[in-house]
């Protein structure tokens, strides 16, 4: 699911969405975030919450050789959070936003969109900025104009999603 091997930093994720424990478990399991990010999130929660559960403290003290999964599984079992499709939508947004914000660093950002599109099983909501998909607007004779339209559609998608996930 993460063909591009993009690792999202914890501070980036929490600055864009409300990161739940289920989100974090999903992200680590699918390679979007590292085990270290789980420990960072435990430290973040300890700093933000009045009385975090003991397992959060335990996770914050996990060493690099110890598995985080027993802690994450227990923490997520104790909370009632969103379903799998919402988790995927959230990380679809985060990955697309990451690539968009860093597009100057990549040789083919629109190619990366195509890979993410495939990784997430071709979600209809992003097809408007996938190069090989049919367009609803008239096609311009200028390649630059068509590429600009894709980037504009991508940006509009991100703006809508930011509202959806804003903290």
NORBEL-V667061 format. One line per field, one symbol per residue. phi: phi as a letter, one per 40 degrees, with the letter a starting at -180 (. if undefined). burial: # if it has 9 or more other C-alpha atoms within 8 Angstrom, else .. Layout:
phi->???
burial->???
This chain:
phi->.bdcfcbccdcccccbacccccdccdcccbgcbcdcccccccccccccccbccdccccccbccccccccdccccccccbbbcccccccccccdccccdcccbdccbcadcccdcccdcdcgfcdcbccbbdcccbccccccccdcccdcdccccccdccccdccbcc
burial->.#.....#.#..##.##...########.#####..#######.##.....#..######.#.....#..######..........##.###########........##.######.##.....#####..............##..###.###.##..##..#..
